[in-house]
Amino acid sequence: MSARAAAAETCASMLQDEPQLEKCALVDLAAAQFARDLPSLVLESPHEWVIYRGRDRLGLGSDETALVRRWTKRFPLEELLIRKVEPDAGSLFTTW
């Protein structure tokens, strides 16, 4: 099973739990926003890490751990999407 299919299955299983469904929706929105932003990010900030919550880009930097530490103080980890800015990054589906 692909990572995207596994994530979709996880989201489907969360339909009974509204707070979990909301978190899943935030990650889906974040993934879509990352895909839209990727062409400009590759040009402006290649090989950096970027973190999203929903449609909001929260941060960008070279240290993945620092981004996660900073933003998990404000938001649950399950609501965040972090990706490395690479030309082929749009084909990956990785969440924290």
SEDRENMI-13781 format. One record per residue (C-alpha): y, z, x; residue in three letters; chain. Coordinates in Angstrom, 2 decimals, always signed. Layout:
<nodes>
+---------+---------+---------+--------+--------+
:       v :       w :       u : residu : chaine :
+---------+---------+---------+--------+--------+
:       Y :       Z :       X :    ALA :      A :
...
+---------+---------+---------+--------+--------+
</nodes>
This chain:
<nodes>
+---------+---------+---------+--------+--------+
:       v :       w :       u : residu : chaine :
+---------+---------+---------+--------+--------+
:   +0.00 :   +0.00 :   +0.00 :    MET :      A :
:   +3.43 :   -0.92 :   +1.37 :    SER :      A :
:   +6.11 :   +1.71 :   +1.88 :    ALA :      A :
:   +8.18 :   +0.17 :   -0.92 :    ARG :      A :
:   +5.21 :   +0.26 :   -3.31 :    ALA :      A :
:   +4.48 :   +3.87 :   -2.37 :    ALA :      A :
:   +8.11 :   +4.81 :   -3.00 :    ALA :      A :
:   +8.06 :   +3.04 :   -6.37 :    ALA :      A :
:   +4.87 :   +4.89 :   -7.29 :    GLU :      A :
:   +6.46 :   +8.18 :   -6.27 :    THR :      A :
:   +9.52 :   +7.40 :   -8.40 :    CYS :      A :
:   +7.32 :   +6.52 :  -11.36 :    ALA :      A :
:   +5.46 :   +9.81 :  -11.04 :    SER :      A :
:   +8.78 :  +11.66 :  -11.12 :    MET :      A :
:   +9.73 :  +10.38 :  -14.57 :    LEU :      A :
:   +8.71 :  +13.70 :  -16.09 :    GLN :      A :
:  +11.05 :  +15.62 :  -13.78 :    ASP :      A :
:  +14.67 :  +14.60 :  -14.39 :    GLU :      A :
:  +16.19 :  +16.17 :  -11.23 :    PRO :      A :
:  +13.58 :  +14.40 :   -9.10 :    GLN :      A :
:  +14.25 :  +11.13 :  -10.92 :    LEU :      A :
:  +17.96 :  +11.49 :  -10.15 :    GLU :      A :
:  +17.16 :  +11.92 :   -6.44 :    LYS :      A :
:  +14.95 :   +8.85 :   -6.52 :    CYS :      A :
:  +17.74 :   +6.84 :   -8.17 :    ALA :      A :
:  +20.16 :   +7.94 :   -5.43 :    LEU :      A :
:  +17.79 :   +6.68 :   -2.73 :    VAL :      A :
:  +17.34 :   +3.37 :   -4.57 :    ASP :      A :
:  +21.12 :   +2.95 :   -4.81 :    LEU :      A :
:  +21.43 :   +3.84 :   -1.12 :    ALA :      A :
:  +18.82 :   +1.26 :   -0.12 :    ALA :      A :
:  +20.62 :   -1.44 :   -2.09 :    ALA :      A :
:  +23.98 :   -0.50 :   -0.56 :    GLN :      A :
:  +22.49 :   -0.52 :   +2.94 :    PHE :      A :
:  +21.13 :   -4.02 :   +2.34 :    ALA :      A :
:  +24.62 :   -5.16 :   +1.25 :    ARG :      A :
:  +26.28 :   -3.48 :   +4.23 :    ASP :      A :
:  +23.73 :   -4.57 :   +6.84 :    LEU :      A :
:  +25.32 :   -7.89 :   +7.89 :    PRO :      A :
:  +28.64 :   -6.22 :   +8.74 :    SER :      A :
:  +26.97 :   -3.14 :  +10.23 :    LEU :      A :
:  +24.93 :   -5.31 :  +12.63 :    VAL :      A :
:  +28.17 :   -6.87 :  +13.89 :    LEU :      A :
:  +30.26 :   -3.68 :  +13.99 :    GLU :      A :
:  +27.75 :   -0.94 :  +14.86 :    SER :      A :
:  +24.49 :   -2.36 :  +16.21 :    PRO :      A :
:  +21.77 :   +0.15 :  +17.13 :    HIS :      A :
:  +23.64 :   +3.02 :  +15.45 :    GLU :      A :
:  +22.22 :   +5.22 :  +12.71 :    TRP :      A :
:  +23.74 :   +5.18 :   +9.24 :    VAL :      A :
:  +23.23 :   +7.67 :   +6.42 :    ILE :      A :
:  +23.77 :   +7.09 :   +2.70 :    TYR :      A :
:  +23.69 :   +9.07 :   -0.49 :    ARG :      A :
:  +23.69 :   +6.74 :   -3.45 :    GLY :      A :
:  +26.30 :   +4.03 :   -2.89 :    ARG :      A :
:  +28.25 :   +6.23 :   -0.47 :    ASP :      A :
:  +27.98 :   +5.70 :   +3.26 :    ARG :      A :
:  +28.31 :   +9.23 :   +4.59 :    LEU :      A :
:  +28.19 :   +8.70 :   +8.30 :    GLY :      A :
:  +27.43 :   +6.50 :  +11.26 :    LEU :      A :
:  +26.46 :   +7.53 :  +14.77 :    GLY :      A :
:  +24.14 :   +7.24 :  +17.73 :    SER :      A :
:  +22.36 :  +10.56 :  +17.08 :    ASP :      A :
:  +20.03 :  +10.46 :  +14.07 :    GLU :      A :
:  +19.30 :  +14.19 :  +14.23 :    THR :      A :
:  +22.99 :  +15.12 :  +14.27 :    ALA :      A :
:  +23.63 :  +12.98 :  +11.17 :    LEU :      A :
:  +20.74 :  +14.57 :   +9.32 :    VAL :      A :
:  +21.80 :  +18.10 :  +10.30 :    ARG :      A :
:  +25.38 :  +17.48 :   +9.27 :    ARG :      A :
:  +24.64 :  +16.00 :   +5.88 :    TRP :      A :
:  +21.72 :  +18.22 :   +4.86 :    THR :      A :
:  +24.18 :  +21.10 :   +4.89 :    LYS :      A :
:  +25.82 :  +19.45 :   +1.86 :    ARG :      A :
:  +22.99 :  +17.52 :   +0.19 :    PHE :      A :
:  +19.22 :  +17.87 :   -0.18 :    PRO :      A :
:  +17.31 :  +15.74 :   +2.30 :    LEU :      A :
:  +15.50 :  +13.97 :   -0.55 :    GLU :      A :
:  +18.81 :  +12.47 :   -1.74 :    GLU :      A :
:  +19.62 :  +10.86 :   +1.61 :    LEU :      A :
:  +18.64 :   +7.57 :   +3.18 :    LEU :      A :
:  +18.99 :   +7.09 :   +6.92 :    ILE :      A :
:  +18.45 :   +3.80 :   +8.69 :    ARG :      A :
:  +18.93 :   +2.38 :  +12.15 :    LYS :      A :
:  +21.26 :   -0.61 :  +12.19 :    VAL :      A :
:  +19.11 :   -3.51 :  +13.40 :    GLU :      A :
:  +19.09 :   -7.17 :  +12.32 :    PRO :      A :
:  +15.69 :   -6.77 :  +10.63 :    ASP :      A :
:  +16.37 :   -3.29 :   +9.20 :    ALA :      A :
:  +16.75 :   -4.66 :   +5.68 :    GLY :      A :
:  +13.02 :   -5.28 :   +5.54 :    SER :      A :
:  +12.19 :   -1.61 :   +6.16 :    LEU :      A :
:  +12.05 :   +1.08 :   +3.53 :    PHE :      A :
:  +12.41 :   +4.44 :   +5.21 :    THR :      A :
:  +13.74 :   +7.57 :   +3.59 :    THR :      A :
:  +14.07 :  +11.12 :   +4.72 :    TRP :      A :
+---------+---------+---------+--------+--------+
</nodes>
